[in-house]
Amino acid sequence: MRVTVDENLCEANGFCESIAQDIFELGDADVVQIAEGEVPPDREIDVRAAVDQCPKAALRLVD
């Protein structure tokens, strides 16, 4: 599973980063940066929570 961000929707609110700091990081251009590669299995629950709680629905899970 991977997570992607729609840069046109992201407002860098930081909800995702507060849930999974090792996966999400606020970038300089008001867009969240996502760790490269697959989401580690032990982080999937938190990443799913971050995607669900994104206020702009900018995050997506990709299998």
N, CA, C, O and CB atoms as a CASP TS submission, in Angstrom:
PFRMAT TS
TARGET T0000
AUTHOR 0000-0000-0000
METHOD Language model
MODEL 1
PARENT N/A
ATOM      1  N   MET     1       0.842  -1.167   0.000  1.00  0.00           N
ATOM      2  CA  MET     1       0.000   0.000   0.000  1.00  0.00           C
ATOM      3  C   MET     1       0.894   1.239   0.000  1.00  0.00           C
ATOM      4  O   MET     1       1.903   1.298   0.702  1.00  0.00           O
ATOM      5  CB  MET     1      -0.962  -0.007   1.216  1.00  0.00           C
ATOM      6  N   ARG     2       0.503   2.213  -0.793  1.00  0.00           N
ATOM      7  CA  ARG     2       1.176   3.506  -0.850  1.00  0.00           C
ATOM      8  C   ARG     2       0.146   4.591  -0.555  1.00  0.00           C
ATOM      9  O   ARG     2      -1.060   4.366  -0.656  1.00  0.00           O
ATOM     10  CB  ARG     2       1.857   3.736  -2.243  1.00  0.00           C
ATOM     11  N   VAL     3       0.635   5.751  -0.195  1.00  0.00           N
ATOM     12  CA  VAL     3      -0.241   6.890   0.017  1.00  0.00           C
ATOM     13  C   VAL     3       0.234   8.009  -0.908  1.00  0.00           C
ATOM     14  O   VAL     3       1.435   8.224  -1.072  1.00  0.00           O
ATOM     15  CB  VAL     3      -0.242   7.347   1.524  1.00  0.00           C
ATOM     16  N   THR     4      -0.720   8.716  -1.509  1.00  0.00           N
ATOM     17  CA  THR     4      -0.398   9.826  -2.399  1.00  0.00           C
ATOM     18  C   THR     4      -1.127  11.073  -1.917  1.00  0.00           C
ATOM     19  O   THR     4      -2.082  10.992  -1.145  1.00  0.00           O
ATOM     20  CB  THR     4      -0.781   9.495  -3.871  1.00  0.00           C
ATOM     21  N   VAL     5      -0.661  12.224  -2.384  1.00  0.00           N
ATOM     22  CA  VAL     5      -1.290  13.491  -2.034  1.00  0.00           C
ATOM     23  C   VAL     5      -1.658  14.242  -3.312  1.00  0.00           C
ATOM     24  O   VAL     5      -0.871  14.311  -4.256  1.00  0.00           O
ATOM     25  CB  VAL     5      -0.350  14.349  -1.140  1.00  0.00           C
ATOM     26  N   ASP     6      -2.859  14.797  -3.326  1.00  0.00           N
ATOM     27  CA  ASP     6      -3.281  15.683  -4.406  1.00  0.00           C
ATOM     28  C   ASP     6      -2.798  17.078  -4.018  1.00  0.00           C
ATOM     29  O   ASP     6      -3.370  17.713  -3.131  1.00  0.00           O
ATOM     30  CB  ASP     6      -4.859  15.640  -4.638  1.00  0.00           C
ATOM     31  N   GLU     7      -1.758  17.549  -4.676  1.00  0.00           N
ATOM     32  CA  GLU     7      -1.140  18.819  -4.315  1.00  0.00           C
ATOM     33  C   GLU     7      -2.073  20.005  -4.519  1.00  0.00           C
ATOM     34  O   GLU     7      -1.878  21.057  -3.911  1.00  0.00           O
ATOM     35  CB  GLU     7       0.117  19.022  -5.118  1.00  0.00           C
ATOM     36  N   ASN     8      -3.082  19.846  -5.369  1.00  0.00           N
ATOM     37  CA  ASN     8      -4.046  20.926  -5.590  1.00  0.00           C
ATOM     38  C   ASN     8      -5.030  21.063  -4.436  1.00  0.00           C
ATOM     39  O   ASN     8      -5.612  22.130  -4.245  1.00  0.00           O
ATOM     40  CB  ASN     8      -4.805  20.690  -6.883  1.00  0.00           C
ATOM     41  N   LEU     9      -5.221  20.003  -3.672  1.00  0.00           N
ATOM     42  CA  LEU     9      -6.159  20.032  -2.547  1.00  0.00           C
ATOM     43  C   LEU     9      -5.477  20.266  -1.208  1.00  0.00           C
ATOM     44  O   LEU     9      -6.077  20.840  -0.299  1.00  0.00           O
ATOM     45  CB  LEU     9      -6.930  18.742  -2.493  1.00  0.00           C
ATOM     46  N   CYS    10      -4.237  19.832  -1.079  1.00  0.00           N
ATOM     47  CA  CYS    10      -3.535  19.888   0.204  1.00  0.00           C
ATOM     48  C   CYS    10      -3.320  21.330   0.657  1.00  0.00           C
ATOM     49  O   CYS    10      -2.856  22.173  -0.111  1.00  0.00           O
ATOM     50  CB  CYS    10      -2.189  19.165   0.105  1.00  0.00           C
ATOM     51  N   GLU    11      -3.665  21.598   1.914  1.00  0.00           N
ATOM     52  CA  GLU    11      -3.437  22.911   2.515  1.00  0.00           C
ATOM     53  C   GLU    11      -2.422  22.835   3.653  1.00  0.00           C
ATOM     54  O   GLU    11      -2.250  23.805   4.391  1.00  0.00           O
ATOM     55  CB  GLU    11      -4.753  23.493   3.028  1.00  0.00           C
ATOM     56  N   ALA    12      -1.757  21.706   3.799  1.00  0.00           N
ATOM     57  CA  ALA    12      -0.737  21.505   4.833  1.00  0.00           C
ATOM     58  C   ALA    12      -1.285  21.826   6.221  1.00  0.00           C
ATOM     59  O   ALA    12      -0.651  22.546   6.993  1.00  0.00           O
ATOM     60  CB  ALA    12       0.493  22.372   4.543  1.00  0.00           C
ATOM     61  N   ASN    13      -2.451  21.294   6.533  1.00  0.00           N
ATOM     62  CA  ASN    13      -3.050  21.503   7.847  1.00  0.00           C
ATOM     63  C   ASN    13      -2.302  20.760   8.949  1.00  0.00           C
ATOM     64  O   ASN    13      -2.357  21.163  10.110  1.00  0.00           O
ATOM     65  CB  ASN    13      -4.498  21.067   7.830  1.00  0.00           C
ATOM     66  N   GLY    14      -1.608  19.686   8.603  1.00  0.00           N
ATOM     67  CA  GLY    14      -0.765  18.984   9.555  1.00  0.00           C
ATOM     68  C   GLY    14      -1.417  17.850  10.319  1.00  0.00           C
ATOM     69  O   GLY    14      -0.766  17.240  11.168  1.00  0.00           O
ATOM     70  N   PHE    15      -2.688  17.540  10.049  1.00  0.00           N
ATOM     71  CA  PHE    15      -3.335  16.428  10.743  1.00  0.00           C
ATOM     72  C   PHE    15      -2.596  15.124  10.478  1.00  0.00           C
ATOM     73  O   PHE    15      -2.362  14.339  11.397  1.00  0.00           O
ATOM     74  CB  PHE    15      -4.802  16.302  10.309  1.00  0.00           C
ATOM     75  N   CYS    16      -2.230  14.896   9.225  1.00  0.00           N
ATOM     76  CA  CYS    16      -1.541  13.652   8.870  1.00  0.00           C
ATOM     77  C   CYS    16      -0.189  13.556   9.570  1.00  0.00           C
ATOM     78  O   CYS    16       0.180  12.499  10.081  1.00  0.00           O
ATOM     79  CB  CYS    16      -1.354  13.557   7.348  1.00  0.00           C
ATOM     80  N   GLU    17       0.537  14.655   9.591  1.00  0.00           N
ATOM     81  CA  GLU    17       1.850  14.653  10.239  1.00  0.00           C
ATOM     82  C   GLU    17       1.728  14.396  11.735  1.00  0.00           C
ATOM     83  O   GLU    17       2.580  13.727  12.321  1.00  0.00           O
ATOM     84  CB  GLU    17       2.565  15.982   9.995  1.00  0.00           C
ATOM     85  N   SER    18       0.687  14.915  12.352  1.00  0.00           N
ATOM     86  CA  SER    18       0.520  14.696  13.788  1.00  0.00           C
ATOM     87  C   SER    18       0.200  13.237  14.110  1.00  0.00           C
ATOM     88  O   SER    18       0.450  12.782  15.226  1.00  0.00           O
ATOM     89  CB  SER    18      -0.583  15.597  14.327  1.00  0.00           C
ATOM     90  N   ILE    19      -0.343  12.512  13.158  1.00  0.00           N
ATOM     91  CA  ILE    19      -0.692  11.106  13.360  1.00  0.00           C
ATOM     92  C   ILE    19       0.471  10.178  13.006  1.00  0.00           C
ATOM     93  O   ILE    19       0.702   9.182  13.692  1.00  0.00           O
ATOM     94  CB  ILE    19      -1.917  10.745  12.524  1.00  0.00           C
ATOM     95  N   ALA    20       1.191  10.499  11.950  1.00  0.00           N
ATOM     96  CA  ALA    20       2.274   9.619  11.473  1.00  0.00           C
ATOM     97  C   ALA    20       3.449  10.459  10.984  1.00  0.00           C
ATOM     98  O   ALA    20       3.639  10.634   9.781  1.00  0.00           O
ATOM     99  CB  ALA    20       1.769   8.682  10.333  1.00  0.00           C
ATOM    100  N   GLN    21       4.228  10.973  11.918  1.00  0.00           N
ATOM    101  CA  GLN    21       5.347  11.852  11.576  1.00  0.00           C
ATOM    102  C   GLN    21       6.425  11.166  10.746  1.00  0.00           C
ATOM    103  O   GLN    21       7.169  11.828  10.024  1.00  0.00           O
ATOM    104  CB  GLN    21       5.961  12.396  12.828  1.00  0.00           C
ATOM    105  N   ASP    22       6.509   9.859  10.846  1.00  0.00           N
ATOM    106  CA  ASP    22       7.514   9.138  10.066  1.00  0.00           C
ATOM    107  C   ASP    22       7.103   8.941   8.609  1.00  0.00           C
ATOM    108  O   ASP    22       7.927   8.557   7.779  1.00  0.00           O
ATOM    109  CB  ASP    22       7.783   7.795  10.699  1.00  0.00           C
ATOM    110  N   ILE    23       5.840   9.201   8.296  1.00  0.00           N
ATOM    111  CA  ILE    23       5.322   9.031   6.933  1.00  0.00           C
ATOM    112  C   ILE    23       5.061  10.387   6.272  1.00  0.00           C
ATOM    113  O   ILE    23       5.336  10.560   5.085  1.00  0.00           O
ATOM    114  CB  ILE    23       4.028   8.193   6.950  1.00  0.00           C
ATOM    115  N   PHE    24       4.535  11.339   7.029  1.00  0.00           N
ATOM    116  CA  PHE    24       4.156  12.645   6.502  1.00  0.00           C
ATOM    117  C   PHE    24       5.013  13.750   7.108  1.00  0.00           C
ATOM    118  O   PHE    24       5.362  13.704   8.288  1.00  0.00           O
ATOM    119  CB  PHE    24       2.676  12.919   6.771  1.00  0.00           C
ATOM    120  N   GLU    25       5.351  14.750   6.279  1.00  0.00           N
ATOM    121  CA  GLU    25       6.103  15.904   6.766  1.00  0.00           C
ATOM    122  C   GLU    25       5.619  17.132   5.996  1.00  0.00           C
ATOM    123  O   GLU    25       5.487  17.091   4.773  1.00  0.00           O
ATOM    124  CB  GLU    25       7.656  15.696   6.595  1.00  0.00           C
ATOM    125  N   LEU    26       5.360  18.211   6.711  1.00  0.00           N
ATOM    126  CA  LEU    26       4.930  19.429   6.047  1.00  0.00           C
ATOM    127  C   LEU    26       6.089  20.012   5.253  1.00  0.00           C
ATOM    128  O   LEU    26       7.187  20.201   5.775  1.00  0.00           O
ATOM    129  CB  LEU    26       4.397  20.453   7.067  1.00  0.00           C
ATOM    130  N   GLY    27       5.823  20.294   3.981  1.00  0.00           N
ATOM    131  CA  GLY    27       6.849  20.845   3.113  1.00  0.00           C
ATOM    132  C   GLY    27       6.828  22.362   3.108  1.00  0.00           C
ATOM    133  O   GLY    27       5.975  22.989   3.737  1.00  0.00           O
ATOM    134  N   ASP    28       7.769  22.936   2.397  1.00  0.00           N
ATOM    135  CA  ASP    28       7.889  24.391   2.319  1.00  0.00           C
ATOM    136  C   ASP    28       6.806  25.034   1.457  1.00  0.00           C
ATOM    137  O   ASP    28       6.489  26.209   1.642  1.00  0.00           O
ATOM    138  CB  ASP    28       9.245  24.760   1.778  1.00  0.00           C
ATOM    139  N   ALA    29       6.245  24.289   0.533  1.00  0.00           N
ATOM    140  CA  ALA    29       5.288  24.851  -0.427  1.00  0.00           C
ATOM    141  C   ALA    29       3.842  24.604  -0.007  1.00  0.00           C
ATOM    142  O   ALA    29       2.963  24.491  -0.861  1.00  0.00           O
ATOM    143  CB  ALA    29       5.526  24.260  -1.811  1.00  0.00           C
ATOM    144  N   ASP    30       3.581  24.518   1.307  1.00  0.00           N
ATOM    145  CA  ASP    30       2.231  24.262   1.812  1.00  0.00           C
ATOM    146  C   ASP    30       1.618  22.990   1.251  1.00  0.00           C
ATOM    147  O   ASP    30       0.414  22.919   1.006  1.00  0.00           O
ATOM    148  CB  ASP    30       1.337  25.427   1.492  1.00  0.00           C
ATOM    149  N   VAL    31       2.459  21.992   1.052  1.00  0.00           N
ATOM    150  CA  VAL    31       2.011  20.672   0.617  1.00  0.00           C
ATOM    151  C   VAL    31       2.761  19.644   1.444  1.00  0.00           C
ATOM    152  O   VAL    31       3.967  19.768   1.657  1.00  0.00           O
ATOM    153  CB  VAL    31       2.247  20.453  -0.921  1.00  0.00           C
ATOM    154  N   VAL    32       2.049  18.635   1.906  1.00  0.00           N
ATOM    155  CA  VAL    32       2.680  17.600   2.716  1.00  0.00           C
ATOM    156  C   VAL    32       3.585  16.736   1.837  1.00  0.00           C
ATOM    157  O   VAL    32       3.256  16.437   0.689  1.00  0.00           O
ATOM    158  CB  VAL    32       1.612  16.729   3.423  1.00  0.00           C
ATOM    159  N   GLN    33       4.717  16.345   2.391  1.00  0.00           N
ATOM    160  CA  GLN    33       5.645  15.437   1.731  1.00  0.00           C
ATOM    161  C   GLN    33       5.424  14.045   2.320  1.00  0.00           C
ATOM    162  O   GLN    33       5.224  13.901   3.526  1.00  0.00           O
ATOM    163  CB  GLN    33       7.140  15.907   1.907  1.00  0.00           C
ATOM    164  N   ILE    34       5.460  13.036   1.476  1.00  0.00           N
ATOM    165  CA  ILE    34       5.189  11.667   1.896  1.00  0.00           C
ATOM    166  C   ILE    34       6.448  10.831   1.725  1.00  0.00           C
ATOM    167  O   ILE    34       7.151  10.953   0.722  1.00  0.00           O
ATOM    168  CB  ILE    34       4.014  11.061   1.090  1.00  0.00           C
ATOM    169  N   ALA    35       6.730   9.982   2.707  1.00  0.00           N
ATOM    170  CA  ALA    35       7.884   9.083   2.631  1.00  0.00           C
ATOM    171  C   ALA    35       7.773   8.203   1.386  1.00  0.00           C
ATOM    172  O   ALA    35       6.685   7.760   1.019  1.00  0.00           O
ATOM    173  CB  ALA    35       7.986   8.205   3.911  1.00  0.00           C
ATOM    174  N   GLU    36       8.895   7.962   0.756  1.00  0.00           N
ATOM    175  CA  GLU    36       8.948   7.131  -0.456  1.00  0.00           C
ATOM    176  C   GLU    36       8.644   5.674  -0.135  1.00  0.00           C
ATOM    177  O   GLU    36       8.906   5.203   0.972  1.00  0.00           O
ATOM    178  CB  GLU    36      10.327   7.241  -1.125  1.00  0.00           C
ATOM    179  N   GLY    37       8.096   4.977  -1.101  1.00  0.00           N
ATOM    180  CA  GLY    37       7.906   3.533  -0.995  1.00  0.00           C
ATOM    181  C   GLY    37       6.604   3.127  -0.337  1.00  0.00           C
ATOM    182  O   GLY    37       5.712   3.936  -0.081  1.00  0.00           O
ATOM    183  N   GLU    38       6.543   1.847  -0.081  1.00  0.00           N
ATOM    184  CA  GLU    38       5.360   1.251   0.530  1.00  0.00           C
ATOM    185  C   GLU    38       5.234   1.661   1.996  1.00  0.00           C
ATOM    186  O   GLU    38       6.230   1.874   2.686  1.00  0.00           O
ATOM    187  CB  GLU    38       5.411  -0.276   0.411  1.00  0.00           C
ATOM    188  N   VAL    39       4.000   1.766   2.448  1.00  0.00           N
ATOM    189  CA  VAL    39       3.754   2.020   3.867  1.00  0.00           C
ATOM    190  C   VAL    39       4.068   0.729   4.621  1.00  0.00           C
ATOM    191  O   VAL    39       3.523  -0.325   4.290  1.00  0.00           O
ATOM    192  CB  VAL    39       2.264   2.495   4.126  1.00  0.00           C
ATOM    193  N   PRO    40       4.928   0.795   5.618  1.00  0.00           N
ATOM    194  CA  PRO    40       5.237  -0.415   6.393  1.00  0.00           C
ATOM    195  C   PRO    40       3.962  -0.977   7.037  1.00  0.00           C
ATOM    196  O   PRO    40       3.110  -0.214   7.493  1.00  0.00           O
ATOM    197  CB  PRO    40       6.303  -0.105   7.485  1.00  0.00           C
ATOM    198  N   PRO    41       3.832  -2.294   7.073  1.00  0.00           N
ATOM    199  CA  PRO    41       2.621  -2.908   7.632  1.00  0.00           C
ATOM    200  C   PRO    41       2.278  -2.427   9.042  1.00  0.00           C
ATOM    201  O   PRO    41       1.102  -2.307   9.385  1.00  0.00           O
ATOM    202  CB  PRO    41       2.779  -4.400   7.648  1.00  0.00           C
ATOM    203  N   ASP    42       3.287  -2.155   9.854  1.00  0.00           N
ATOM    204  CA  ASP    42       3.011  -1.717  11.223  1.00  0.00           C
ATOM    205  C   ASP    42       2.564  -0.254  11.302  1.00  0.00           C
ATOM    206  O   ASP    42       2.222   0.220  12.386  1.00  0.00           O
ATOM    207  CB  ASP    42       4.243  -1.915  12.079  1.00  0.00           C
ATOM    208  N   ARG    43       2.559   0.470  10.175  1.00  0.00           N
ATOM    209  CA  ARG    43       2.129   1.870  10.143  1.00  0.00           C
ATOM    210  C   ARG    43       0.804   2.058   9.410  1.00  0.00           C
ATOM    211  O   ARG    43       0.282   3.171   9.348  1.00  0.00           O
ATOM    212  CB  ARG    43       3.194   2.722   9.487  1.00  0.00           C
ATOM    213  N   GLU    44       0.257   0.973   8.855  1.00  0.00           N
ATOM    214  CA  GLU    44      -0.957   1.083   8.041  1.00  0.00           C
ATOM    215  C   GLU    44      -2.149   1.657   8.799  1.00  0.00           C
ATOM    216  O   GLU    44      -2.904   2.451   8.237  1.00  0.00           O
ATOM    217  CB  GLU    44      -1.324  -0.268   7.500  1.00  0.00           C
ATOM    218  N   ILE    45      -2.335   1.282  10.045  1.00  0.00           N
ATOM    219  CA  ILE    45      -3.485   1.781  10.813  1.00  0.00           C
ATOM    220  C   ILE    45      -3.403   3.295  10.956  1.00  0.00           C
ATOM    221  O   ILE    45      -4.396   3.991  10.748  1.00  0.00           O
ATOM    222  CB  ILE    45      -3.547   1.113  12.210  1.00  0.00           C
ATOM    223  N   ASP    46      -2.227   3.810  11.311  1.00  0.00           N
ATOM    224  CA  ASP    46      -2.076   5.253  11.470  1.00  0.00           C
ATOM    225  C   ASP    46      -2.207   5.990  10.140  1.00  0.00           C
ATOM    226  O   ASP    46      -2.803   7.065  10.086  1.00  0.00           O
ATOM    227  CB  ASP    46      -0.732   5.569  12.105  1.00  0.00           C
ATOM    228  N   VAL    47      -1.662   5.428   9.078  1.00  0.00           N
ATOM    229  CA  VAL    47      -1.763   6.072   7.768  1.00  0.00           C
ATOM    230  C   VAL    47      -3.218   6.112   7.315  1.00  0.00           C
ATOM    231  O   VAL    47      -3.666   7.121   6.772  1.00  0.00           O
ATOM    232  CB  VAL    47      -0.895   5.333   6.726  1.00  0.00           C
ATOM    233  N   ARG    48      -3.954   5.035   7.530  1.00  0.00           N
ATOM    234  CA  ARG    48      -5.383   5.042   7.186  1.00  0.00           C
ATOM    235  C   ARG    48      -6.131   6.105   7.992  1.00  0.00           C
ATOM    236  O   ARG    48      -7.009   6.784   7.459  1.00  0.00           O
ATOM    237  CB  ARG    48      -6.006   3.650   7.436  1.00  0.00           C
ATOM    238  N   ALA    49      -5.793   6.249   9.258  1.00  0.00           N
ATOM    239  CA  ALA    49      -6.421   7.280  10.098  1.00  0.00           C
ATOM    240  C   ALA    49      -6.091   8.667   9.562  1.00  0.00           C
ATOM    241  O   ALA    49      -6.961   9.537   9.527  1.00  0.00           O
ATOM    242  CB  ALA    49      -5.955   7.151  11.571  1.00  0.00           C
ATOM    243  N   ALA    50      -4.859   8.882   9.149  1.00  0.00           N
ATOM    244  CA  ALA    50      -4.462  10.178   8.604  1.00  0.00           C
ATOM    245  C   ALA    50      -5.225  10.492   7.321  1.00  0.00           C
ATOM    246  O   ALA    50      -5.675  11.621   7.123  1.00  0.00           O
ATOM    247  CB  ALA    50      -2.954  10.205   8.338  1.00  0.00           C
ATOM    248  N   VAL    51      -5.369   9.496   6.454  1.00  0.00           N
ATOM    249  CA  VAL    51      -6.118   9.686   5.208  1.00  0.00           C
ATOM    250  C   VAL    51      -7.578  10.021   5.532  1.00  0.00           C
ATOM    251  O   VAL    51      -8.150  10.936   4.939  1.00  0.00           O
ATOM    252  CB  VAL    51      -6.034   8.411   4.311  1.00  0.00           C
ATOM    253  N   ASP    52      -8.168   9.295   6.454  1.00  0.00           N
ATOM    254  CA  ASP    52      -9.573   9.520   6.821  1.00  0.00           C
ATOM    255  C   ASP    52      -9.799  10.887   7.449  1.00  0.00           C
ATOM    256  O   ASP    52     -10.872  11.468   7.288  1.00  0.00           O
ATOM    257  CB  ASP    52     -10.040   8.441   7.780  1.00  0.00           C
ATOM    258  N   GLN    53      -8.809  11.410   8.161  1.00  0.00           N
ATOM    259  CA  GLN    53      -8.973  12.666   8.886  1.00  0.00           C
ATOM    260  C   GLN    53      -8.508  13.896   8.112  1.00  0.00           C
ATOM    261  O   GLN    53      -8.625  15.015   8.612  1.00  0.00           O
ATOM    262  CB  GLN    53      -8.232  12.592  10.173  1.00  0.00           C
ATOM    263  N   CYS    54      -7.990  13.710   6.914  1.00  0.00           N
ATOM    264  CA  CYS    54      -7.542  14.850   6.115  1.00  0.00           C
ATOM    265  C   CYS    54      -8.738  15.761   5.831  1.00  0.00           C
ATOM    266  O   CYS    54      -9.693  15.326   5.186  1.00  0.00           O
ATOM    267  CB  CYS    54      -6.876  14.373   4.783  1.00  0.00           C
ATOM    268  N   PRO    55      -8.711  17.020   6.297  1.00  0.00           N
ATOM    269  CA  PRO    55      -9.867  17.899   6.141  1.00  0.00           C
ATOM    270  C   PRO    55     -10.165  18.278   4.689  1.00  0.00           C
ATOM    271  O   PRO    55     -11.290  18.673   4.382  1.00  0.00           O
ATOM    272  CB  PRO    55      -9.654  19.145   6.941  1.00  0.00           C
ATOM    273  N   LYS    56      -9.197  18.170   3.804  1.00  0.00           N
ATOM    274  CA  LYS    56      -9.398  18.503   2.404  1.00  0.00           C
ATOM    275  C   LYS    56      -9.485  17.270   1.510  1.00  0.00           C
ATOM    276  O   LYS    56      -9.570  17.396   0.288  1.00  0.00           O
ATOM    277  CB  LYS    56      -8.286  19.394   1.930  1.00  0.00           C
ATOM    278  N   ALA    57      -9.463  16.076   2.109  1.00  0.00           N
ATOM    279  CA  ALA    57      -9.507  14.810   1.361  1.00  0.00           C
ATOM    280  C   ALA    57      -8.424  14.793   0.278  1.00  0.00           C
ATOM    281  O   ALA    57      -8.672  14.367  -0.850  1.00  0.00           O
ATOM    282  CB  ALA    57     -10.909  14.599   0.722  1.00  0.00           C
ATOM    283  N   ALA    58      -7.226  15.256   0.629  1.00  0.00           N
ATOM    284  CA  ALA    58      -6.124  15.332  -0.316  1.00  0.00           C
ATOM    285  C   ALA    58      -5.288  14.067  -0.373  1.00  0.00           C
ATOM    286  O   ALA    58      -4.472  13.908  -1.280  1.00  0.00           O
ATOM    287  CB  ALA    58      -5.250  16.482   0.026  1.00  0.00           C
ATOM    288  N   LEU    59      -5.477  13.164   0.583  1.00  0.00           N
ATOM    289  CA  LEU    59      -4.677  11.945   0.635  1.00  0.00           C
ATOM    290  C   LEU    59      -5.465  10.763   0.091  1.00  0.00           C
ATOM    291  O   LEU    59      -6.676  10.661   0.284  1.00  0.00           O
ATOM    292  CB  LEU    59      -4.218  11.662   2.070  1.00  0.00           C
ATOM    293  N   ARG    60      -4.754   9.873  -0.594  1.00  0.00           N
ATOM    294  CA  ARG    60      -5.363   8.678  -1.166  1.00  0.00           C
ATOM    295  C   ARG    60      -4.463   7.474  -0.896  1.00  0.00           C
ATOM    296  O   ARG    60      -3.237   7.586  -0.885  1.00  0.00           O
ATOM    297  CB  ARG    60      -5.607   8.855  -2.690  1.00  0.00           C
ATOM    298  N   LEU    61      -5.091   6.334  -0.682  1.00  0.00           N
ATOM    299  CA  LEU    61      -4.372   5.064  -0.568  1.00  0.00           C
ATOM    300  C   LEU    61      -4.397   4.363  -1.908  1.00  0.00           C
ATOM    301  O   LEU    61      -5.423   4.331  -2.589  1.00  0.00           O
ATOM    302  CB  LEU    61      -4.987   4.162   0.535  1.00  0.00           C
ATOM    303  N   VAL    62      -3.253   3.797  -2.283  1.00  0.00           N
ATOM    304  CA  VAL    62      -3.115   3.081  -3.540  1.00  0.00           C
ATOM    305  C   VAL    62      -2.547   1.701  -3.215  1.00  0.00           C
ATOM    306  O   VAL    62      -1.520   1.587  -2.546  1.00  0.00           O
ATOM    307  CB  VAL    62      -2.198   3.863  -4.555  1.00  0.00           C
ATOM    308  N   ASP    63      -3.217   0.663  -3.691  1.00  0.00           N
ATOM    309  CA  ASP    63      -2.718  -0.696  -3.468  1.00  0.00           C
ATOM    310  C   ASP    63      -1.634  -1.070  -4.423  1.00  0.00           C
ATOM    311  O   ASP    63      -1.114  -2.184  -4.360  1.00  0.00           O
ATOM    312  CB  ASP    63      -3.826  -1.684  -3.575  1.00  0.00           C
TER
END
